[in-house]
Amino acid sequence: MRRLRVTVLGPVRAWNGEVEIDLGPARRRALFAMLAANANRPVTRAELIRALWGESAPSAAAGNIYTYVSGLRRSLGPAGGMLRSGRAGYTLRLDPGALDADRFEALCEAAVAPAAAGRPAPAVALLDEALALWQGEPYANVTGLFADLDRHRLTEMRIAAAERRARLVLTGGGDDDALIADLTALVRDHPLHEPFHELLMCALHRAGRGTEALDVFHAARRVLVDELGVEPGPALRELQSRILAEPAAAQPAVPVTPVAEVPAAVAAPPVPRRGRLVGRDAELALLRDLLDAVGEGRSTIVWIEGEPGIGKSALLDAALHEAGARGHRVARGSAEELSSRIPLHVMRRALRLEDAPHDDPAAAVDRVLDHVRRLTAEGPLVLAVDHLQWADEVSLLAWERLAALTRWLPLLLVATARPEPGRRDLARLRRGVSTRAGHLIRLTPLPPSDIEQIFGRTVGVPPGATLRSLAPLAAGNPLYARELVTGLVAEDGVRVVDGLAEVDARADDMPRSLLDTVRASLDHLSPGAREALRYAALLGDEFAVTEVAAVTGRTPFDLMADLEEAVAADVLVDAGSELAFRQPVLRRALAGSIPAALRPTLHRHAAQALADNGGPVTRVADHLLAGPPEVDEWLVGWLVAHGAELSRQAPEAARELVRRALASQRLPPAQRATLAALLDGLDR
């Protein structure tokens, strides 16, 4: 089949092989662009409506979406099968690299390593290849909220790539005349982007054209004062001074903004702490170093990630408390799931800006950036967004553009987020942290000693041996640890003996509150993934994909996307030829979400499905023992066929099942004799 190719770095176009596809009128083309930008993941009808019409969707919008999709399938012709619909939404299947924007991002990311290794030539070649993909303004023939936002995002990336290329050419000793011509064009096209003025000044001065370099500074100052009402930043002013003072060529430097002292009247109060942080010493030490650095004008980005309850917000609070103690201005916003459709909601809350619901999104983002520029002109700013995965799409765009500003503003930009498989927007922001030499902090489970410390703090006295023995149930998760102890206290399961907290619970007892908390932490997974995990939980701590397929009635191919999502979310891990739950508490919580009255029937279904697919006899027996006590023809037939093998591998399970069968009054004589002989052999 011919390969489907899509371009958005210019007019939105598509080709099936070498044949261009007629994408139809504007809104249909916009819908196609939205699906292409989110290729290989479902896009809901609600997301498409919001992308095309924003908050002003007509009453017939849902029907229009169906019409547009049908029209696209006809236009795609032989490639129409690449546009699929399902319960989760519409999915456009594209091969890797089939979208020019993806190739652009991949090439820019590939240029990071050789540049960091001091090899500018291959890095420049990769950036040249990336920039050559552009054919004009992104989404040039498409309108709508999504196109407006992604157009700004891609344009920022293009500017960043052009700037990186110019720096590499300048530091690597490239052709001065060619570089000056390129930078002159960039200054003309982006007159408010100060780094282009800086680089052009450096290139001119290195070429012995110092007077022209100073002319560039004065021209930049006029533009900045006229358009923004601000003077040139410290980097440009410092470079002007160097050119005036040095006869030799000035080399470019990464812009650094000197930090003014923050007046007490505008410094943010310290963030209250919830008690001393348990564990995370290395992570907090890194954040302290970065706080010191931003105070010296060296800015960066931090991305803190981890499963729900692992302590992302607690680490952020501890770091912001340290920031306040240093006199840094602190802006903190926490995104909320219910506010994820309100444009710029979390950014406005963090920066204490007034709501402006009728703002054009792109213009609103520009105003946020201008506000941050004004704040950082007074001193270092720590801007943090907690739960970034719930931020609205305009706030995500603002965060991405702020990340670009960290190169020349005294700004420490911090986000916390949990893994969200399938979220291309979050994955792109996360990659951008690495591209900009930021810091990725992945919070892993705490060791048992830290969990025991949390036990003690929660109950108010040091944990005794019996309470400490329950530490593995928390799976290294601070939230699980607190819920475990809180649930035991609520059930009167904790007593104090000789000044130590002891429990009567067995190691396999889990309070309902803990299981409810664990289940809630999995709500971010798709419905398909949660359903597959519930069935997998019936199979035990480890299972094969074919076993889940047998139990669910789905094919392994259909299951792969859901199981890969669970692996990406750190719920499942690879265990050789099988998959396994990362922690038993996850399996227990999922299995517990199945109604108790339904579990025996599902276990029986699982047993028969596994047996029909040649599953291990011990797995089949486990499900039969957990299933209904009734004996039927199928169970007896399976025992007669596999009883001897089961007796060798799991004699106790074989004994129990054979006794159940022999207790049946309707057992045929021949089968009764076979099973009686089997039981006799087991009892010897």
MIPA-539993 format. One line per field, with one value per residue (C-alpha): residue number from 1; chain; z, y, x. Coordinates in steps of 0.2 Angstrom, whole numbers, plus 2048, in hexadecimal, padded with zeros to 3 digits. Layout:
N
seq: NUM ...
mol: A ...
z: Z ...
y: Y ...
x: X ...
This chain:
684
seq: 1 2 3 4 5 6 7 8 9 10 11 12 13 14 15 16 17 18 19 20 21 22 23 24 25 26 27 28 29 30 31 32 33 34 35 36 37 38 39 40 41 42 43 44 45 46 47 48 49 50 51 52 53 54 55 56 57 58 59 60 61 62 63 64 65 66 67 68 69 70 71 72 73 74 75 76 77 78 79 80 81 82 83 84 85 86 87 88 89 90 91 92 93 94 95 96 97 98 99 100 101 102 103 104 105 106 107 108 109 110 111 112 113 114 115 116 117 118 119 120 121 122 123 124 125 126 127 128 129 130 131 132 133 134 135 136 137 138 139 140 141 142 143 144 145 146 147 148 149 150 151 152 153 154 155 156 157 158 159 160 161 162 163 164 165 166 167 168 169 170 171 172 173 174 175 176 177 178 179 180 181 182 183 184 185 186 187 188 189 190 191 192 193 194 195 196 197 198 199 200 201 202 203 204 205 206 207 208 209 210 211 212 213 214 215 216 217 218 219 220 221 222 223 224 225 226 227 228 229 230 231 232 233 234 235 236 237 238 239 240 241 242 243 244 245 246 247 248 249 250 251 252 253 254 255 256 257 258 259 260 261 262 263 264 265 266 267 268 269 270 271 272 273 274 275 276 277 278 279 280 281 282 283 284 285 286 287 288 289 290 291 292 293 294 295 296 297 298 299 300 301 302 303 304 305 306 307 308 309 310 311 312 313 314 315 316 317 318 319 320 321 322 323 324 325 326 327 328 329 330 331 332 333 334 335 336 337 338 339 340 341 342 343 344 345 346 347 348 349 350 351 352 353 354 355 356 357 358 359 360 361 362 363 364 365 366 367 368 369 370 371 372 373 374 375 376 377 378 379 380 381 382 383 384 385 386 387 388 389 390 391 392 393 394 395 396 397 398 399 400 401 402 403 404 405 406 407 408 409 410 411 412 413 414 415 416 417 418 419 420 421 422 423 424 425 426 427 428 429 430 431 432 433 434 435 436 437 438 439 440 441 442 443 444 445 446 447 448 449 450 451 452 453 454 455 456 457 458 459 460 461 462 463 464 465 466 467 468 469 470 471 472 473 474 475 476 477 478 479 480 481 482 483 484 485 486 487 488 489 490 491 492 493 494 495 496 497 498 499 500 501 502 503 504 505 506 507 508 509 510 511 512 513 514 515 516 517 518 519 520 521 522 523 524 525 526 527 528 529 530 531 532 533 534 535 536 537 538 539 540 541 542 543 544 545 546 547 548 549 550 551 552 553 554 555 556 557 558 559 560 561 562 563 564 565 566 567 568 569 570 571 572 573 574 575 576 577 578 579 580 581 582 583 584 585 586 587 588 589 590 591 592 593 594 595 596 597 598 599 600 601 602 603 604 605 606 607 608 609 610 611 612 613 614 615 616 617 618 619 620 621 622 623 624 625 626 627 628 629 630 631 632 633 634 635 636 637 638 639 640 641 642 643 644 645 646 647 648 649 650 651 652 653 654 655 656 657 658 659 660 661 662 663 664 665 666 667 668 669 670 671 672 673 674 675 676 677 678 679 680 681 682 683 684
mol: A A A A A A A A A A A A A A A A A A A A A A A A A A A A A A A A A A A A A A A A A A A A A A A A A A A A A A A A A A A A A A A A A A A A A A A A A A A A A A A A A A A A A A A A A A A A A A A A A A A A A A A A A A A A A A A A A A A A A A A A A A A A A A A A A A A A A A A A A A A A A A A A A A A A A A A A A A A A A A A A A A A A A A A A A A A A A A A A A A A A A A A A A A A A A A A A A A A A A A A A A A A A A A A A A A A A A A A A A A A A A A A A A A A A A A A A A A A A A A A A A A A A A A A A A A A A A A A A A A A A A A A A A A A A A A A A A A A A A A A A A A A A A A A A A A A A A A A A A A A A A A A A A A A A A A A A A A A A A A A A A A A A A A A A A A A A A A A A A A A A A A A A A A A A A A A A A A A A A A A A A A A A A A A A A A A A A A A A A A A A A A A A A A A A A A A A A A A A A A A A A A A A A A A A A A A A A A A A A A A A A A A A A A A A A A A A A A A A A A A A A A A A A A A A A A A A A A A A A A A A A A A A A A A A A A A A A A A A A A A A A A A A A A A A A A A A A A A A A A A A A A A A A A A A A A A A A A A A A A A A A A A A A A A A A A A A A A A A A A A A A A A A A A A A A A A A A A A A A A A A A A A A A A A A A A A A A A A A A A A A A A A A A A A A A A A A A A A A A A A A A A A A A A A A A A A A A A A A A A A A A A A A A A A A A A A A A A A A A A A A A A A A A A A A A A A A A A A A A A A A A A A A A A A A A A A A A A A A A A A A A A A A
z: 800 7FC 80A 811 813 81C 81C 829 828 81B 813 81A 80C 80A 7FE 7FB 7F4 7E7 7E4 7ED 7F7 7F6 808 804 80C 81A 829 822 81F 831 838 82E 834 846 843 83B 849 855 84A 851 860 861 860 868 85F 86D 86A 858 85B 866 85A 84C 854 865 871 863 85C 853 858 849 84D 851 841 837 83E 838 827 826 82B 81E 811 816 814 802 7FE 805 7FA 7FC 80B 813 81F 827 82F 83C 848 859 86A 86F 85F 84E 84A 83B 839 833 831 83B 832 827 82E 82A 83C 844 839 83D 850 84E 844 850 85F 855 854 867 869 85D 862 874 86F 867 855 84D 83B 83C 848 83B 82D 837 83B 829 824 831 82B 819 81D 81F 810 818 827 830 82D 820 818 829 836 847 859 857 848 850 85F 856 849 858 85F 84F 84B 85C 858 847 84F 85C 84F 844 854 859 847 847 857 851 841 84A 857 84A 83F 830 821 828 819 817 82A 82A 81B 825 835 82C 825 836 83E 831 833 846 84C 85E 860 869 867 854 856 862 856 847 851 856 843 83D 84A 847 834 839 837 848 843 83B 84A 855 848 84B 85D 85B 84F 85B 869 85E 85A 86C 873 865 866 878 881 888 887 87F 88B 895 887 87A 885 88B 879 874 882 87C 86A 870 87B 871 861 85E 858 866 867 86A 87C 882 888 89B 8A4 8B3 8C2 8CB 8DD 8E0 8EB 8FA 8F5 8E6 8EC 8ED 8FF 902 8FD 90D 90F 914 91F 91B 90B 90D 901 8F1 8F8 8E7 8DE 8EA 8EA 8D7 8D8 8E5 8D9 8CC 8D7 8DB 8C8 8C4 8D1 8C7 8B7 8B1 8AC 8A8 8A7 8B3 8AF 8BE 8BA 8C2 8C6 8CF 8E2 8E0 8E7 8D9 8E1 8F2 8E9 8E0 8F0 8F9 8EA 8EA 8FD 8F9 8EB 8F7 904 8F7 8F3 8E2 8DB 8DA 8CF 8D1 8C9 8CA 8BB 8BE 8B4 8B4 8AE 89F 892 899 88F 899 8A9 8B2 8AC 8B1 8C2 8C4 8BE 8C7 8B6 8B3 8A9 897 890 87F 87C 86C 872 869 86F 881 881 87A 889 895 88E 88F 8A1 8A5 89D 8A8 8B7 8B3 8B0 8C3 8C8 8C7 8C5 8C9 8BF 8C3 8BC 8C6 8BD 8AC 8A4 8A8 8A2 894 882 882 893 88B 87D 889 893 883 87E 88F 88E 87F 88A 897 88B 88F 89E 8B1 8B1 8B9 8B1 8BA 8B5 8BE 8B3 8B4 8A5 899 88B 87A 87F 871 877 888 880 875 884 88D 87E 87E 88F 889 879 884 890 89E 8AC 8AC 8BD 8BE 8CF 8D2 8E1 8F2 8FB 90A 917 910 90F 922 926 91D 927 938 933 92E 93E 949 951 94A 941 949 940 93B 933 92B 923 919 910 900 8FE 8FB 8EC 8F0 8EE 8FB 8F8 8F9 909 911 90B 912 923 923 91E 92C 939 933 934 946 93F 948 95A 963 96D 976 96D 95B 94F 94C 941 941 92E 924 916 909 911 909 90F 903 904 8FD 8EF 8EA 8EA 8DE 8D3 8D2 8CD 8BE 8B8 8AB 8A1 892 895 889 893 8A4 89D 897 8A8 8B2 8A8 8AA 8BC 8BD 8B5 8C3 8C6 8B5 8A5 892 886 87E 88E 890 87E 882 891 888 878 86F 864 86A 85D 863 875 871 871 882 88A 883 88B 89C 89A 896 8A5 8B0 8B5 8AC 8A9 89D 8A6 898 88D 898 89F 8B2 8BD 8C4 8D6 8DD 8E4 8D2 8CE 8DE 8DB 8CA 8CE 8DC 8D0 8C9 8D3 8DF 8D8 8C6 8CA 8CB 8BA 8B3 8BA 8B3 8A2 8A4 8A8 898 88D 893 891 87F 87B 882 892 8A0 8AA 8BB 8B5 8AF 8C0 8C9 8C0 8C3 8D6 8D6 8CB 8D0 8DA 8CE 8C4 8B1 8A3 89C 8AD 8AF 89D 8A0 8B0 8A8 89A 8A4 8B6 8B5 8AF 8BD 8CA 8C6 8C6 8D3 8DD 8EA 8DC 8D3 8E3 8E7 8D5 8D4 8E5 8DE 8CF 8D8 8E4 8D5 8D4 8C1 8BD 8AF 8B6 8AA 8AF 8C2 8C1 8B8 8C5 8D4 8CE 8CC 8DE 8E5 8DD 8E5 8F6 8F7
y: 800 811 81C 82A 83A 84A 85C 86A 875 880 87C 86C 85F 84C 83F 82D 827 835 839 849 847 853 857 861 871 87A 872 861 865 86C 85B 852 85D 85A 847 847 851 844 835 824 829 82B 83C 83E 847 854 857 859 865 870 870 876 882 885 88A 890 87F 87E 872 867 866 853 84F 85A 850 840 848 84E 83D 834 841 83E 82C 82E 83A 82F 821 812 81A 81C 80D 818 822 817 81A 812 814 820 82B 82D 827 82B 81E 825 81D 824 834 835 846 854 85C 84C 84B 85D 85A 849 852 860 854 84A 859 85B 84D 852 864 85F 855 864 85E 86D 867 858 862 870 863 85B 86D 871 862 866 878 873 86A 87B 881 891 894 884 880 88E 888 883 88D 888 888 879 880 891 889 87C 889 894 884 87F 891 892 881 888 898 88D 882 891 899 888 887 898 896 886 88E 89D 893 886 893 893 89E 8B0 8B7 8A9 8AA 8BD 8BB 8AE 8B7 8C7 8BE 8B7 8C8 8CF 8C1 8C1 8D2 8CF 8C0 8C7 8B8 8BB 8CD 8C7 8B9 8C6 8D2 8C4 8BE 8D0 8D4 8C4 8C9 8DA 8E4 8EB 8FB 8F1 8E6 8F5 8FB 8EA 8EE 8FF 8F8 8EA 8F7 902 8F3 8EC 8FD 901 8F0 8EA 8FA 8F1 8F4 8E6 8D8 8D5 8CA 8D7 8E5 8DB 8D7 8E9 8EE 8E0 8E6 8F8 8F2 8E4 8E6 8D3 8CA 8C6 8B4 8B0 8AB 8A3 8B2 8B4 8C0 8C8 8C7 8D7 8D6 8D2 8DF 8D8 8DF 8D4 8C4 8B6 8AF 89E 88F 886 875 866 85F 859 850 83D 837 840 847 847 84E 85C 860 862 86E 878 879 87F 88C 893 893 89D 8AA 8AC 8AE 89C 895 884 879 86B 85D 852 842 833 828 830 831 82F 840 84C 85A 858 85A 869 871 86E 876 885 887 888 895 8A0 89F 8A5 8B4 8AE 8B3 8A3 8A0 88F 889 878 871 869 85C 866 876 86D 876 888 891 896 891 88B 898 8A6 89F 89C 8AE 8B6 8BD 8C2 8B6 8BC 8AE 8B7 8B9 8B2 8A3 8A8 8BA 8B4 8AA 8B9 8C3 8B5 8B5 8C8 8C8 8BB 8C6 8D4 8CA 8C3 8D5 8D7 8C7 8B4 8AC 89A 895 884 87A 86B 85E 864 855 85E 86F 876 876 889 888 87A 885 893 887 881 893 898 889 892 8A2 899 89C 8AE 8B2 8AF 8A2 890 887 878 86C 85C 84F 83D 832 833 826 82C 83F 845 857 852 847 856 861 854 852 865 864 859 863 873 86A 86A 85D 84E 848 837 833 820 816 81A 80C 803 80D 81D 815 810 822 827 81A 821 833 82F 825 830 823 819 809 7F8 7E8 7E3 7F4 7F5 7E4 7EC 7F8 7EE 7F1 803 7FF 80E 81A 828 82A 817 817 824 81C 80B 811 81D 80F 803 811 814 801 801 7F6 7FF 7FE 806 7FA 800 810 807 806 7F4 7EC 7DD 7DC 7CF 7D3 7D0 7DB 7EC 7F9 7FE 810 80A 800 80E 81A 80E 80C 81F 821 817 821 82B 81B 818 80E 800 7FF 7FE 7F1 7E6 7E9 7E3 7D3 7D1 7D3 7C4 7BA 7BE 7C8 7C2 7BE 7BB 7C7 7B7 7B3 7C5 7C3 7B2 7B9 7C9 7C1 7CE 7CB 7CE 7DB 7E4 7E4 7EA 7FD 7FB 7F1 7FC 80B 801 7FE 810 815 80A 7FF 7F0 7EB 7DE 7CD 7C3 7BC 7C2 7D2 7D6 7E2 7EE 7EB 7DF 7ED 7F3 7E2 7E0 7F1 7ED 7DC 7E3 7EF 7E0 7DD 7CE 7C6 7C6 7C0 7AD 7AE 7B7 7AB 79C 7A5 7A8 796 790 79D 799 786 788 792 785 78F 788 77B 784 794 78C 783 793 79B 78B 78C 79E 79B 795 784 77C 76E 76C 761 76D 76D 75A 758 763 75A 749 750 75A 753 749 758 763 756 757 76A 76F 760 76A 773 763 75B 769 769 756 755 762 758 747 750 752 746 747 741 733 722 722 734 731 722 72C 73A 72E 726 737 73C 72B 72F 740 73A 72D
x: 800 806 80C 801 80C 806 80D 808 817 80F 7FE 7F6 7F8 7F8 7FE 7FA 80B 80E 7FC 7F6 7E6 7D8 7D4 7C5 7BE 7C6 7BE 7C0 7D2 7D4 7CD 7D9 7E7 7E2 7E2 7F3 7FB 7F4 7F8 7F6 7EC 7D9 7D2 7C1 7B2 7B2 7C5 7C1 7B3 7BD 7CC 7C1 7B5 7BC 7AE 7A2 79D 78D 77F 783 795 795 78C 798 7A7 79F 79C 7AE 7B5 7AB 7B1 7C3 7C1 7BB 7C9 7D6 7D1 7DC 7E3 7D2 7D5 7E2 7D4 7CC 7BD 7BA 7B3 7C1 7C0 7C8 7DA 7E4 7F2 802 813 822 828 819 815 821 81F 824 833 838 837 841 84F 850 851 85E 869 86A 877 884 883 885 894 89D 899 890 891 886 87A 879 875 867 860 861 858 84A 848 848 837 82E 824 81C 811 80B 7F9 7F9 7E8 7DF 7D6 7D0 7D6 7E1 7E9 7EC 7F5 7FF 804 80C 814 81C 822 82A 833 839 840 849 850 856 85E 867 86D 874 87D 885 88B 891 89B 8A1 8A9 89D 89B 899 890 884 880 87E 872 868 867 862 853 84F 850 845 838 839 83E 838 843 852 85E 85E 864 871 877 877 882 88E 88F 892 89F 8A9 8A9 8B1 8A1 89F 896 889 887 884 877 86E 86D 866 859 854 852 846 83C 83B 837 82A 821 823 828 837 84A 855 859 86A 871 870 876 885 889 888 894 8A0 8A0 8A3 8B2 8BA 8C3 8C3 8B4 8A8 8A2 890 88A 87B 870 870 865 86D 861 85B 857 845 83C 834 823 822 82B 81F 81C 824 819 813 81B 811 81E 830 831 834 842 846 856 85F 851 84E 861 860 852 85B 86A 85E 857 868 86C 85C 861 872 869 86A 859 853 843 83F 832 82D 824 81D 80E 7FF 804 816 81A 81C 812 81A 82C 825 81F 830 839 82D 82F 842 83F 835 843 850 845 840 82F 824 815 80D 7FD 7F5 7EB 7DB 7D2 7C1 7CA 7D3 7C8 7CA 7D7 7E7 7DE 7ED 7F9 7ED 7EC 7FE 802 7F3 7ED 7DB 7D0 7CC 7C1 7BF 7D1 7D9 7E3 7F3 7F2 7EE 7FE 808 801 807 818 819 813 821 82E 829 82A 83B 841 83F 848 848 837 833 823 81C 80D 807 7FE 802 7F9 7E9 7EE 7E3 7EB 7EE 7F8 802 806 80B 816 81F 822 828 834 83C 83E 848 857 858 84D 850 842 842 833 82D 81F 819 80F 80B 80E 800 802 7FC 7FD 807 806 80E 81B 820 822 82C 838 83A 841 84F 851 854 860 853 851 846 842 83A 833 835 82E 835 83F 836 840 838 826 829 82D 81C 813 81A 816 804 800 80A 816 824 81E 820 825 814 810 821 81D 810 81C 81C 809 80C 817 823 815 813 800 7FD 807 7FD 7EC 7F2 7F5 7E6 7DB 7E1 7DF 7CD 7CA 7D1 7DF 7ED 7F2 801 80C 81B 81B 81A 80C 807 7F9 7EF 7ED 7F5 801 7F4 7E7 7E4 7D8 7CA 7D0 7E1 7D9 7CE 7DD 7E7 7D8 7D5 7E8 7E4 7D5 7E0 7E2 7D7 7C7 7CE 7DE 7D5 7C9 7D8 7E1 7D2 7D2 7E4 7E3 7D8 7E7 7F3 803 80A 801 803 7FB 7F3 7EB 7E3 7DD 7D5 7CC 7C6 7C2 7CD 7DC 7EE 7EF 7E0 7E7 7F8 7F4 7EB 7F9 806 7FD 7FE 810 814 80A 815 806 80D 81F 827 82B 834 827 819 813 811 809 817 810 803 7F9 7F5 7EE 7E5 7DC 7D8 7D1 7C7 7BE 7B5 7A5 7A7 798 79F 7B0 7AD 7A4 7B3 7BF 7B6 7B6 7C8 7CC 7C2 7CA 7DB 7D8 7D1 7E1 7ED 7F1 7FB 7F1 7F6 7EF 7DF 7DD 7E0 7D1 7C6 7CA 7C5 7B5 7A4 7A4 798 79E 799 79E 7AC 7B5 7B4 7BA 7C9 7CD 7CD 7D8 7E4 7E3 7F3 7FD 7F5 7F9 80B 80C 800 7FA 7F0 7E6 7E3 7DD 7D0 7C9 7C8 7BF 7B2 7AF 7AD 7A0 795 786 786 797 798 79F 7AE 7B3 7B0 7BC 7C9 7C8 7C7 7D7 7DF 7DA 7E0 7F1 7F1 7ED 7FB
